[in-house]
Amino acid sequence: MFRVLVICMSLPLWCAAVQPYTPVIADPVLEPWRWRHEEALEGLGVLCADEAPDGTLWFGTVGGIAHYDGSQVTRIPFDDALLSMISRERGIPWAKALLILPDGNLLVLIDGSLVLRADNKWKVIIQNTGASVFTARMAKSFNGTIWLIVPEALWRISADLTETYKVMQASGSTGLESFCLGPGGDLWVIERTGELTSRLVHIPVVNGQPMPERREFPVPYNNDRVEAQIIADDNGMIWYVNSSGQSGLNAFDSRRGEWAVRESAVPFQAYYSIMKSRDGSVWAGTEGGLLRMSSDGIEQFYPREKIRLPRAPLSLFEAHDRRLWIIARGGYVYSVDLGGSEWITYTGLHFECEAPDGTQWFCMRGTRVVSHDPRTGEWRQYSFKDGLIDSIDTLIRSSQGLIWIAGTHEKRAALAVFDGLRWTRFLHPEFARWIETKAVFEAADGTVWFGAGGRHLDVPQAGGALQYAAEKNGG
């Protein structure tokens, strides 16, 4: 048995070989552990969703609405009293669009009527909004004004729900497909003008009131009886998709008043929904697949074969906790955690330990060590030039705050110690071929022990264990 005393002296902080490191974060959509099939919502016929101020979710379903706190579902069916007040379209009414108001009350589009749910009671706000199926949408502007679109009309509802009127009205072969609110609160509407044509209509809004001046821009993409959806970003781009399968993700530049020319390596798909997430990405849902365009314009398509979603049109909703909710027509609901506040995967790194000051330590491919200081966001990588050994099998932190790595160097047992300032390498070719991965630990007295790995070398006293005693500042 060997006993070595290591005394850590104060050394200069600067070390020329230390390099900054940029971590590669794994794509959360492709990590199966982030996905969840929301079995608690199975069989409800979920159609739409919105998030309450307390972080729980409400869903519009076939025949009712449902509240979900992540573990328990409370379903509220449409009762006979409500059904007698609304415009009915079919045997079992659908909750096609749902909006949570700031006071926690719910606005629900049930078949052809807009209804308020407050104090466990129903109140009709608009008796007949017009018929719709899957394209009905509601949104609230920053001043509280509420907008509702159905194929027959675009409605404005005042924040106190006392004033309602039609901003746009469809007629003949025309129809309203989708709308969005621009950064300044203006309205943008996709209007079908015939079986093969449609246009993008800009409606200025001042103090929550739509102005009569309007601009119209033809949509230059296939519009043969398709569903179309739009959203706006903060840069003045209006993003457009439709279900034709022949136009992909497109954009209208509202500042220049023209459609942007875009190149994309993603094959055209039939998209039924579009959404902007909190990180600035644009998402679109197809039949079982997802498209993501990051804030820097990089597109990634996830076919259903990779993410294993039902082959059905998908609608999307993002909660404040960065969980993306996917609703497949037919009522299947899935969710995926896109956030990194609780769990994150760094490709190529293996987490080893965390120091008392919060610094995180990782091994990279057995040859390098990486540290991350969450307080400053700084990442550093250390290599052989910094004093590491050439093959790292184990990394631990001892009670003195030292970082120890063990493995081999030049095919013989070796270790290195980081004292907060620099690495010091210790070679033990006479001890063993390597230091055993699971035989590194700190004893109660603060000494650190290393066990021999491999066949004994043909030298006296080879094998056994190494013991290191570490004292800071020579104490």
C-alpha positions in Angstrom: 0.0 0.0 0.0 1.2 3.5 -0.9 0.6 6.6 1.2 1.1 10.0 -0.5 0.6 13.4 1.2 -0.5 16.1 -1.2 -0.3 19.7 0.0 -2.2 22.2 -2.2 -0.4 25.5 -2.4 -1.8 28.8 -3.7 -1.1 29.0 -7.4 -1.8 31.7 -10.1 -5.4 31.6 -11.4 -4.5 32.2 -15.0 -3.7 29.1 -17.1 -3.1 29.5 -20.8 -4.4 26.2 -22.0 -7.9 26.5 -20.5 -10.4 26.8 -23.3 -14.0 28.1 -23.3 -16.6 25.5 -24.1 -19.9 25.7 -25.8 -22.3 22.9 -24.8 -24.4 21.1 -27.3 -28.0 20.7 -26.0 -29.9 17.7 -27.2 -33.1 18.3 -29.1 -35.9 17.9 -26.5 -38.4 16.7 -29.1 -36.2 13.7 -29.9 -35.8 12.7 -26.2 -38.4 10.0 -25.5 -38.3 10.6 -21.7 -39.7 14.1 -22.2 -42.9 12.9 -23.9 -46.1 12.0 -22.1 -49.3 10.5 -23.5 -52.0 12.2 -21.5 -54.1 9.1 -20.7 -56.1 11.0 -18.1 -57.8 12.9 -21.0 -58.4 9.8 -23.1 -62.0 9.4 -24.3 -63.0 13.0 -23.8 -62.8 14.1 -27.4 -60.4 17.0 -26.6 -60.6 19.8 -29.2 -58.8 22.9 -27.8 -57.0 24.1 -24.7 -56.0 27.2 -22.7 -54.1 27.8 -19.5 -55.5 29.3 -16.3 -53.6 31.8 -14.1 -52.8 29.1 -11.6 -51.0 27.0 -14.3 -53.7 24.4 -14.6 -55.3 23.7 -18.0 -58.9 23.8 -19.4 -59.9 21.8 -22.4 -62.8 22.1 -24.7 -64.2 18.6 -25.5 -67.1 16.9 -27.2 -70.1 17.4 -24.9 -68.4 19.5 -22.2 -65.2 21.1 -20.8 -62.6 19.6 -18.6 -60.1 20.9 -16.0 -56.8 19.2 -15.6 -54.3 19.9 -12.8 -51.7 17.4 -14.1 -53.0 14.5 -12.1 -56.8 14.7 -11.9 -59.4 15.6 -14.5 -62.7 17.3 -13.6 -65.2 17.2 -16.4 -68.1 19.6 -16.7 -70.7 18.3 -19.2 -73.1 20.7 -21.0 -76.4 20.4 -19.1 -79.9 20.7 -20.5 -80.3 24.3 -19.3 -77.3 25.3 -21.3 -78.3 23.3 -24.4 -81.7 25.0 -24.4 -79.9 28.4 -24.8 -77.4 27.8 -27.5 -77.5 27.4 -31.3 -77.1 23.6 -31.9 -75.4 22.0 -34.8 -75.4 18.3 -34.0 -76.5 15.8 -31.5 -73.6 16.3 -29.0 -72.3 19.9 -29.0 -68.6 20.6 -29.3 -66.5 23.1 -27.4 -64.5 24.3 -30.4 -62.6 27.2 -28.9 -61.8 28.2 -25.3 -60.3 31.3 -23.7 -59.4 31.8 -20.0 -60.1 35.4 -19.0 -57.9 37.3 -16.5 -60.4 36.7 -13.7 -60.3 33.0 -14.3 -63.7 32.8 -16.0 -64.0 30.9 -19.3 -65.3 31.9 -22.7 -66.3 28.9 -24.7 -67.5 28.6 -28.2 -70.1 25.8 -28.1 -71.4 24.8 -31.5 -72.7 28.2 -32.8 -72.8 30.1 -29.5 -70.3 32.0 -27.5 -70.9 31.3 -23.8 -69.4 32.5 -20.5 -68.7 30.1 -17.6 -68.6 32.0 -14.3 -69.4 31.0 -10.7 -70.4 27.6 -12.0 -73.1 29.1 -14.2 -73.4 29.6 -18.0 -74.3 32.8 -19.7 -74.7 33.3 -23.5 -72.7 36.2 -24.8 -73.4 35.7 -28.6 -76.4 33.5 -29.5 -75.4 32.8 -33.0 -71.7 33.3 -34.1 -72.1 31.2 -37.2 -71.2 27.6 -37.9 -67.6 26.2 -37.6 -65.7 23.0 -37.3 -61.9 23.0 -36.6 -60.8 26.5 -37.6 -62.6 28.6 -34.9 -60.2 30.6 -32.8 -60.3 33.2 -30.0 -57.6 35.6 -28.8 -57.3 38.5 -26.4 -55.4 41.6 -27.2 -53.2 43.5 -24.7 -56.0 45.9 -23.9 -58.5 43.1 -23.1 -60.4 43.2 -26.3 -61.4 39.7 -27.4 -61.5 38.5 -31.0 -63.3 35.4 -32.4 -63.2 34.0 -35.9 -65.5 31.5 -37.5 -65.9 30.8 -41.2 -68.8 33.2 -41.4 -67.5 36.2 -39.4 -64.8 37.9 -37.4 -66.2 39.1 -34.1 -65.1 41.8 -31.7 -66.1 41.4 -28.0 -65.3 44.1 -25.5 -63.2 43.3 -22.4 -66.3 43.5 -20.2 -68.3 41.3 -22.6 -71.1 43.9 -23.0 -70.4 44.8 -26.6 -70.2 42.4 -29.6 -70.2 43.0 -33.3 -68.9 41.6 -36.6 -65.8 43.2 -37.9 -65.8 41.1 -41.1 -68.7 39.1 -42.7 -68.3 36.3 -45.2 -70.7 36.1 -48.1 -71.4 33.8 -51.0 -68.3 31.6 -51.7 -66.1 33.6 -49.4 -65.0 32.5 -45.9 -62.7 33.5 -43.1 -59.9 31.0 -42.4 -57.7 32.5 -39.7 -56.6 35.7 -37.9 -53.7 36.9 -35.8 -52.8 40.0 -33.8 -49.7 41.9 -34.9 -47.2 43.4 -32.5 -49.0 46.7 -32.4 -52.4 45.1 -32.0 -53.5 45.3 -35.7 -55.6 42.5 -37.1 -54.5 40.2 -40.0 -57.1 37.9 -41.5 -57.0 35.2 -44.2 -60.1 35.4 -46.3 -61.1 32.9 -48.9 -62.3 34.7 -52.0 -63.2 31.7 -54.1 -62.5 28.0 -54.4 -58.9 28.6 -55.5 -58.0 32.0 -54.2 -57.6 33.8 -50.9 -56.2 37.1 -49.6 -54.5 38.4 -46.5 -56.4 41.4 -45.1 -54.8 44.0 -42.8 -57.2 45.8 -40.4 -55.7 48.7 -38.3 -56.8 48.7 -34.7 -56.7 51.9 -32.5 -57.6 51.7 -28.8 -59.2 48.3 -29.4 -61.4 49.6 -32.2 -60.9 48.3 -35.9 -60.5 51.1 -38.4 -62.3 51.2 -41.8 -59.1 51.5 -43.8 -58.0 48.1 -44.9 -55.3 46.7 -47.2 -55.6 43.4 -49.1 -52.8 41.2 -50.4 -53.4 38.1 -52.6 -52.1 34.8 -51.1 -49.9 33.2 -53.8 -50.2 29.7 -52.6 -52.5 26.7 -53.3 -55.9 27.4 -51.8 -58.1 24.7 -53.2 -60.5 24.1 -50.3 -57.8 24.0 -47.7 -57.5 25.1 -44.1 -55.1 28.0 -43.5 -53.6 29.4 -40.4 -51.4 32.4 -39.6 -49.5 33.9 -36.7 -47.4 37.1 -36.3 -44.0 37.5 -34.8 -42.4 40.6 -33.2 -40.4 41.4 -36.3 -43.5 42.1 -38.5 -43.6 38.8 -40.2 -46.9 37.0 -40.7 -46.3 33.2 -40.9 -48.7 31.2 -43.1 -49.4 27.5 -43.5 -52.2 25.6 -45.1 -53.4 22.0 -45.5 -52.7 21.7 -49.2 -49.4 19.9 -48.8 -48.0 22.1 -51.6 -46.9 25.4 -49.9 -44.9 24.6 -46.7 -44.1 27.4 -44.2 -44.4 30.9 -45.8 -44.1 34.4 -44.5 -45.6 37.8 -45.4 -43.4 40.8 -44.6 -45.9 43.4 -43.2 -43.2 46.1 -43.2 -42.6 45.8 -47.0 -46.2 44.7 -47.9 -45.1 41.6 -49.8 -44.7 37.9 -49.4 -41.1 36.8 -48.6 -39.1 34.5 -50.8 -37.9 31.6 -48.6 -35.8 28.6 -49.3 -36.4 25.5 -47.2 -34.9 22.0 -47.2 -38.0 20.6 -45.5 -40.4 18.9 -48.0 -43.9 20.4 -48.3 -46.4 19.1 -45.8 -50.1 19.6 -45.1 -50.1 21.9 -42.0 -53.3 22.3 -39.9 -51.9 24.6 -37.1 -49.2 27.1 -36.4 -47.9 28.5 -33.1 -45.1 30.7 -31.8 -43.4 29.4 -28.7 -41.9 31.5 -25.9 -38.3 31.0 -27.2 -39.3 32.6 -30.5 -39.6 29.4 -32.5 -42.4 28.9 -35.0 -44.2 25.5 -34.8 -46.6 23.9 -37.2 -48.6 20.7 -36.9 -49.2 18.3 -39.8 -50.7 14.8 -39.8 -48.7 13.2 -37.0 -45.6 15.3 -37.5 -44.2 18.6 -36.3 -42.2 21.4 -37.9 -40.0 23.7 -35.9 -38.3 26.8 -37.2 -36.0 28.3 -34.5 -35.6 32.0 -33.9 -32.5 32.0 -36.1 -34.4 30.5 -39.1 -33.3 26.9 -38.9 -36.0 24.5 -39.8 -36.4 21.0 -38.4 -39.1 18.5 -39.4 -40.1 15.7 -37.1 -42.0 13.0 -39.0 -44.5 10.8 -37.1 -42.1 7.8 -37.5 -39.7 9.6 -35.1 -42.1 11.1 -32.6 -44.8 8.4 -32.8 -47.9 10.6 -32.8 -51.2 9.5 -34.4 -51.7 10.1 -38.1 -54.2 12.9 -37.7 -54.1 16.7 -38.0 -52.4 18.2 -35.0 -53.1 21.4 -33.1 -50.6 23.0 -30.7 -50.6 24.9 -27.4 -47.6 25.9 -25.2 -48.0 26.3 -21.4 -46.0 28.7 -19.4 -43.8 25.9 -18.1 -42.5 25.3 -21.7 -44.6 22.1 -22.1 -45.9 21.8 -25.6 -49.4 20.2 -25.8 -50.4 18.4 -28.9 -54.0 17.6 -29.7 -54.7 15.2 -32.5 -58.1 15.2 -34.1 -59.9 12.3 -32.6 -59.2 13.5 -29.1 -55.7 12.1 -28.4 -53.6 14.4 -26.3 -49.8 14.3 -25.9 -47.3 16.7 -24.3 -43.6 17.2 -24.4 -41.4 19.2 -22.0 -39.3 21.7 -24.1 -37.8 23.5 -21.1 -34.4 23.3 -19.5 -35.1 24.7 -16.1 -35.4 21.3 -14.4 -33.8 18.8 -16.8 -31.5 19.2 -19.7 -29.3 16.9 -21.8 -25.8 18.1 -22.8 -24.6 15.9 -25.8 -21.3 14.3 -25.2 -21.0 15.3 -21.5 -21.5 13.0 -18.5 -22.4 14.8 -15.2 -20.1 13.9 -12.3 -20.6 16.2 -9.4 -21.4 19.7 -8.1 -19.0 21.8 -6.0 -20.2 23.7 -2.9 -20.1 27.0 -4.9 -22.5 25.5 -7.5 -20.0 24.7 -10.2 -20.9 21.6 -12.1 -18.3 19.1 -13.4 -18.6 16.9 -16.4 -16.4 14.4 -18.2 -16.2 14.5 -22.0 -15.4 11.3 -23.9 -13.0 10.2 -21.2 -10.3 12.6 -22.3 -11.4 16.1 -21.1 -13.1 17.7 -18.2 -15.7 20.5 -18.5 -16.9 22.9 -15.8 -19.9 25.1 -15.7 -20.6 28.0 -13.3 -24.3 28.7 -13.4 -23.8 32.0 -11.6 -21.9 33.5 -14.5 -22.9 31.1 -17.3 -19.2 30.4 -18.0 -18.2 27.0 -19.4 -14.5 25.8 -19.4 -12.9 22.7 -20.8 -9.6 21.2 -19.5 -7.4 18.9 -21.5 -4.0 17.1 -21.3 -2.3 20.5 -21.7 -3.9 21.6 -18.4 -2.5 18.7 -16.4 -5.1 16.1 -17.0 -4.4 12.4 -17.6 -5.0 11.0 -21.1 -7.8 8.6 -20.1 -10.4 9.6 -17.4 -12.6 6.9 -15.9 -13.7 8.6 -12.6 -14.3 12.1 -11.3 -15.2 13.0 -7.7 -15.2 16.0 -5.4 -13.6 15.6 -1.9 -14.7 17.4 1.3 -11.8 19.8 0.9 -13.3 21.1 -2.3 -10.7 19.4 -4.5 -11.7 17.7 -7.8 -10.1 14.3 -8.4 -9.9 12.4 -11.7 -8.5 8.9 -12.0 -7.8 6.4 -14.8 -4.7 5.9 -16.9 -1.9 7.9 -18.4 0.3 6.3 -21.0 -1.5 3.0 -20.3 -0.6 3.1 -16.6 -2.5 4.1 -13.4 -2.7 7.9 -12.9 -4.7 10.6 -11.3 -5.0 14.4 -11.3 -6.2 16.9 -8.8 -7.8 20.4 -9.3 -7.4 22.8 -6.4 -9.6 25.5 -7.8 -6.7 27.1 -9.6 -4.9 24.4 -11.6 -4.6 20.7 -12.2 -1.7 18.6 -10.9 -1.0 15.2 -12.4 0.3 12.2 -10.4 1.6 9.1 -12.3 1.8 5.7 -10.7 3.1 3.3 -13.4 4.4 1.0 -10.6 1.0 0.7 -9.0 -1.3 -0.9 -11.6 -2.4 -0.8 -15.2 -5.3 1.6 -14.2 -7.2 2.9 -11.3 -10.5 0.9 -10.9 -13.5 3.0 -11.8 -15.6 2.0 -8.8 -12.8 2.0 -6.4 -12.4 5.7 -5.8 -13.8 7.2 -2.6 -13.2 9.5 0.3 -12.9 8.1 3.8 -14.3 9.6 7.0 -10.9 11.1 7.9 -10.7 13.0 4.6 -8.2 10.8 2.8 -9.0 9.7 -0.7 -8.5 6.1 -1.7 -7.8 4.6 -5.1 -8.0 0.8 -5.9 -5.8 -1.0 -8.4 -7.3 -2.3 -11.7 -5.9 -4.9 -14.1 -3.3 -7.5 -13.7 -0.4 -6.8 -11.2 2.7 -5.5 -12.7 5.9 -7.4 -12.2 7.3 -5.0 -9.5 7.4 -5.3 -5.7 4.3 -4.3 -3.8 2.2 -3.7 -7.0 -1.6 -3.5 -6.7 -3.6 -2.9 -3.6 -4.7 0.7 -2.9 -3.3 4.2 -3.0 -4.2 6.6 -0.2 -3.9 10.4 -0.6 -4.2 12.9 2.3 -5.0 16.4 1.1 -4.5 19.5 3.2 -5.2 23.0 1.9 -2.7 25.8 2.1 -0.2 23.5 3.9 -2.5 23.2 6.9 
